[in-house]
Amino acid sequence: MTLGQVFDPRRNALNAWRLLLAAEVMLWHCWPITNRLPPAATLQLLFSVGVDGFFAISGFLITRSWLDDPRLRDFLAARALRILPGYYVCLIVTAFAVAPLSVAIQGGSVGALLSSGAPLEYVAKNSAVAYVHLNIGATPGGVPHPGVWNGSLWSLVWEVACYLAVAAIGVAGLADRRWMSVAVLALAVVGAALVPPLTYPGQWTVAQLAVRSAIMFAAGAVVYQWKDVIPARWSLVAVCVVVVAAASRLPDYRVVAALPLAYAIIVSGALLRNRRLRLATDLSYGVYIYAFPVQQLLAVCGLARLPVAVFFLTALAATLPLAAASWWLIEKPSMALKRRLRRKWSAATTAERGHPATTAAR
């Protein structure tokens, strides 16, 4: 059977996969936040696979979203309401709750921080989704990885850039041309081969981040657009996992393994039939955006000396309630608003189209 035959948009394990990938990103961050490095053999995959998997799933689902409803206003509203409300609330919570709490724990003056304007500056300077202002005053300080409150948010501007690229391709009338996603993937692979690979530790350039995001998002788009000819088999998932693991020995595993990683995640998400893995509640975004501030707060509390596994489990337990609150109080209501707006706009469009015919009939 093909992927197109087995994939059910309402009955799949992609939400479970996204939660697992968010947890993987949190696990990776446990090393730099505690000033350690994982074993060299696992460094590239731990550093990369979580965010790369997110981009692959996004490429698959966002391409589907445009092709199912190629109306620019609906598309942009849906993307904005999924990303922005949770993002802005996270900025506010970090600036006006987490950072002051860290100051209080370390015996500083919370009032001095709040009156300094630094929390408001943090929110304002990061409000365009590009995460450019990393600290809030002198916080976080006294930790192994100082001066950065949320090392996860850098990827969101690239996610938005991919959304805008899909919209531009769609408006140009090329979204339903299957060669388009292949062409973008090929260009991204060439770009990845021409720029130095992302490394940790290291300084990252805009070009490196652009090709990383493009190659994985395009890989997901290719899987969606060719779903009617791509076979969906567990044996091929296993082969793809082996390819990804082997490619991790290369300077940039994505040049070889972007498509295998996208295939392994998306096809396994379609094939998994266990009802418990069909998560209606999507905590992945909340885990992704709140994990780093929680981990830094734990470091402020002196827990960075814990073994990495214990630190990770402690951070996960502390992050999940925030992720749940983000889902139930912010993200889910925003998605409900998205559906209401779509119905309203669809009704208005139908009425506008029907009015001339009604007038003519009279």
C-alpha positions in Angstrom: 0.0 0.0 0.0 1.1 3.6 -0.6 1.4 6.3 2.0 -1.6 8.0 0.4 -3.7 4.9 1.1 -2.7 4.4 4.7 -2.4 8.0 5.9 -5.5 9.2 7.8 -5.4 12.9 8.7 -7.5 12.2 11.9 -6.0 8.9 12.9 -2.3 9.0 13.0 0.6 9.2 15.4 2.2 12.4 14.2 1.2 14.3 17.4 2.9 11.6 19.4 6.0 11.9 17.2 6.0 15.7 17.7 5.9 15.3 21.4 8.7 12.8 21.3 10.7 15.2 19.1 10.1 18.1 21.5 11.3 15.9 24.3 14.4 15.0 22.3 15.2 18.7 21.9 14.8 19.1 25.6 17.2 16.1 26.1 19.8 17.7 23.8 19.6 21.0 25.7 20.4 19.2 29.0 24.0 19.0 27.9 24.8 22.7 27.1 22.6 23.9 30.0 24.7 21.8 32.4 27.9 22.6 30.5 28.5 19.1 29.2 28.8 17.4 25.9 27.2 14.0 24.9 29.4 11.2 23.5 30.9 12.2 20.2 29.3 9.3 18.3 25.8 10.6 19.2 26.5 14.4 19.1 25.3 15.2 15.6 22.0 13.3 15.9 21.2 14.5 19.4 22.0 18.1 18.2 19.9 17.8 15.0 17.2 15.2 14.8 14.6 16.8 17.0 14.3 20.1 15.2 14.9 18.3 11.8 12.0 16.0 12.5 9.7 18.9 13.4 10.5 20.6 10.1 9.9 17.3 8.1 6.4 16.9 9.7 5.7 20.6 9.1 6.6 20.3 5.5 4.3 17.3 5.1 1.3 18.9 7.0 1.7 22.5 5.7 1.9 21.3 2.1 -1.3 19.3 2.7 -2.9 22.4 4.3 -2.3 24.6 1.3 -3.4 22.0 -1.3 -6.6 21.3 0.7 -7.5 25.0 1.0 -5.4 27.2 -1.3 -6.8 30.5 0.0 -4.1 32.8 1.1 -6.1 34.6 3.9 -7.2 31.3 5.4 -3.7 29.8 5.2 -1.9 32.8 6.8 -4.5 33.1 9.5 -4.3 29.4 10.4 -0.5 29.5 10.6 -0.5 32.8 12.7 -3.1 31.5 15.1 -1.1 28.2 15.6 2.2 29.8 16.3 1.9 33.4 17.6 -0.5 33.2 20.6 1.5 30.6 22.4 4.8 32.3 21.4 3.8 35.7 22.8 2.4 34.2 26.1 5.7 32.3 26.5 7.7 35.5 26.1 5.5 37.3 28.7 5.7 34.4 31.1 9.4 34.2 30.8 9.9 37.9 31.1 7.5 38.6 34.0 7.4 35.3 35.9 10.4 33.1 35.2 13.1 35.7 35.2 11.8 37.5 38.3 11.6 34.1 40.0 15.2 33.3 39.2 16.2 36.7 40.7 14.2 35.9 43.9 15.8 32.5 44.2 19.3 34.0 43.9 18.5 36.7 46.5 18.3 39.6 44.2 15.8 42.4 43.9 12.7 41.4 41.8 11.5 45.0 41.9 14.7 46.3 40.4 14.4 43.9 37.5 10.7 44.7 36.8 11.3 48.4 37.1 14.3 48.3 34.8 12.3 47.8 31.7 14.3 44.7 30.8 11.3 42.3 30.8 9.4 44.6 28.5 12.4 45.0 26.2 12.7 41.2 26.0 9.1 40.9 24.8 9.3 43.8 22.4 12.5 42.9 20.8 11.5 39.3 20.2 7.9 40.2 19.1 8.7 39.7 15.4 9.3 36.0 16.0 13.0 36.3 15.3 14.6 35.5 18.6 17.3 38.2 18.8 17.2 39.4 22.4 18.4 36.4 24.6 18.6 37.8 28.1 16.5 39.7 30.6 18.7 42.2 32.3 21.5 40.2 33.9 19.4 37.0 33.9 19.9 34.2 33.7 23.1 34.5 35.7 25.1 32.2 37.9 24.4 29.2 35.7 26.6 27.1 33.4 24.9 28.6 30.3 24.3 32.2 31.2 22.6 35.0 29.3 20.1 32.9 27.3 16.5 32.3 28.4 15.2 30.3 25.5 17.5 28.6 23.1 14.7 26.8 21.4 12.9 29.8 19.9 15.5 30.5 17.2 13.8 27.9 14.9 10.4 29.6 14.8 11.4 32.4 12.4 12.6 29.7 10.0 9.4 27.8 10.4 7.5 31.0 9.5 9.8 31.5 6.5 8.9 28.0 5.2 5.2 28.8 5.6 5.6 32.0 3.6 7.6 30.1 0.9 4.7 27.6 0.6 2.2 30.6 0.3 4.4 32.2 -2.4 4.7 29.0 -4.4 0.9 28.5 -4.0 0.1 32.0 -5.1 2.4 31.5 -8.1 0.2 28.5 -9.1 3.1 25.9 -8.6 2.0 24.2 -5.3 0.3 21.3 -7.1 3.3 20.7 -9.4 5.1 17.7 -7.8 8.4 18.6 -9.3 8.4 21.8 -7.3 9.1 20.2 -4.0 11.8 18.0 -5.5 13.4 21.1 -7.1 13.4 22.9 -3.7 14.9 19.9 -2.0 17.6 19.6 -4.6 18.5 23.2 -4.3 18.6 22.9 -0.5 20.9 19.9 -0.7 23.2 21.7 -3.1 23.2 24.7 -0.6 24.0 22.4 2.3 26.9 21.0 0.4 28.3 24.4 -0.3 28.1 25.9 3.2 30.0 24.6 6.3 27.9 22.1 8.3 26.2 23.2 11.5 28.3 22.1 14.5 28.0 22.3 18.2 29.8 24.2 19.7 30.1 26.7 16.9 28.9 29.9 15.4 25.9 29.5 13.0 25.3 31.7 10.0 22.0 32.7 8.3 22.9 30.6 5.3 23.5 27.5 7.4 20.2 27.9 9.2 18.3 28.6 6.0 19.5 25.5 4.2 19.0 23.3 7.3 15.4 24.5 7.5 14.7 24.3 3.8 16.2 20.8 3.3 14.0 19.2 6.0 10.8 21.1 5.3 11.2 20.3 1.6 11.8 16.6 2.4 8.4 16.6 4.2 6.8 18.3 1.3 8.2 15.7 -1.1 6.8 12.9 1.0 3.4 14.5 0.9 3.3 15.4 -2.8 4.5 11.9 -3.8 2.4 10.0 -1.2 0.4 8.2 -3.9 3.5 6.5 -5.2 5.6 6.2 -2.0 5.2 2.7 -0.5 4.4 2.6 3.3 6.2 -0.3 4.8 7.8 -1.0 8.2 10.7 -2.6 6.4 11.5 0.6 4.6 11.1 2.6 7.8 13.8 0.3 9.3 16.1 0.8 6.3 15.6 4.6 6.6 16.5 4.5 10.3 19.8 2.7 9.4 20.6 5.2 6.7 20.0 8.1 9.2 22.2 6.5 11.8 25.0 5.7 9.2 24.8 9.2 7.8 25.4 10.7 11.2 29.0 10.0 10.7 29.1 12.5 7.8 29.8 16.3 8.3 26.1 17.0 7.4 23.9 14.0 7.6 21.0 15.8 6.0 22.6 15.8 2.5 22.1 12.0 2.5 19.4 11.4 5.1 16.9 14.2 4.9 14.4 12.2 2.9 15.0 8.9 4.9 14.4 10.8 8.2 11.2 12.4 6.8 10.1 9.0 5.5 10.8 7.2 8.7 8.9 9.7 10.9 5.9 10.3 8.6 5.3 6.8 7.4 5.7 5.3 10.9 3.2 8.0 12.1 0.8 6.8 9.5 1.3 3.1 10.1 1.0 3.1 13.9 -2.4 1.9 14.9 -2.3 2.1 18.7 -5.1 4.4 19.8 -3.1 5.6 22.7 -0.6 7.1 20.2 -3.4 9.1 18.4 -3.0 12.1 20.6 -5.9 14.6 20.4 -4.0 16.9 22.8 -0.9 18.3 21.2 1.5 19.3 23.9 4.5 19.3 21.7 4.6 23.1 21.0 4.2 23.9 24.7 7.0 21.5 25.6 9.2 23.0 22.9 8.8 26.6 23.9 8.8 26.2 27.7 11.4 23.5 28.2 14.5 25.8 27.9 13.3 28.4 30.4 12.3 25.6 32.9 15.8 24.0 32.4 17.5 27.3 33.1 15.4 27.9 36.2 16.4 24.4 37.4 20.0 25.4 36.8 19.4 28.5 38.9 18.2 26.2 41.7 21.5 24.4 41.6 20.3 21.3 39.8 22.7 21.4 36.9 25.0 19.1 38.8 22.5 16.3 38.5 23.2 13.5 36.1 21.9 14.4 32.6 19.1 11.7 32.7 17.9 12.9 36.1 18.0 16.5 35.1 16.1 15.7 31.9 13.3 13.8 33.8 13.0 16.6 36.3 12.8 19.2 33.6 10.2 17.2 31.7 8.0 16.8 34.8 8.2 20.6 35.4 7.6 21.5 31.8 4.5 19.3 31.1 2.1 21.3 33.3 3.1 24.5 31.5 2.7 22.8 28.1 -0.7 21.6 29.2 -1.7 25.0 30.3 -0.5 26.5 27.0 -2.5 23.9 25.0 -5.8 24.2 27.0 -5.7 28.0 27.7 -4.0 29.4 24.6 -3.4 27.1 21.7 -6.6 25.2 21.6 -8.9 28.3 21.8 -6.7 29.9 19.1 -7.3 27.0 16.8 -11.0 27.1 17.6 -10.9 30.8 16.5 -9.2 29.7 13.3 -12.0 27.4 12.5 -14.6 30.0 13.3 -12.9 32.5 11.0 -12.6 30.0 8.2 -16.4 29.3 8.4 -17.2 33.0 8.5 -15.0 33.8 5.6 -16.3 30.8 3.6 -19.9 31.9 4.3 -19.1 35.4 3.2 -17.5 34.2 0.0 -20.5 32.0 -0.8 -22.9 34.8 -0.2 -20.9 37.2 -2.4 -20.8 34.6 -5.2 -24.5 33.9 -4.9 -25.7 37.5 -4.8 -25.3 38.3 -8.5 -27.1 35.1 -9.5 -30.0 36.0 -7.1 -30.2 39.5 -8.6 -30.3 38.2 -12.1 -33.0 35.7 -11.3 -35.2 38.5 -10.2 
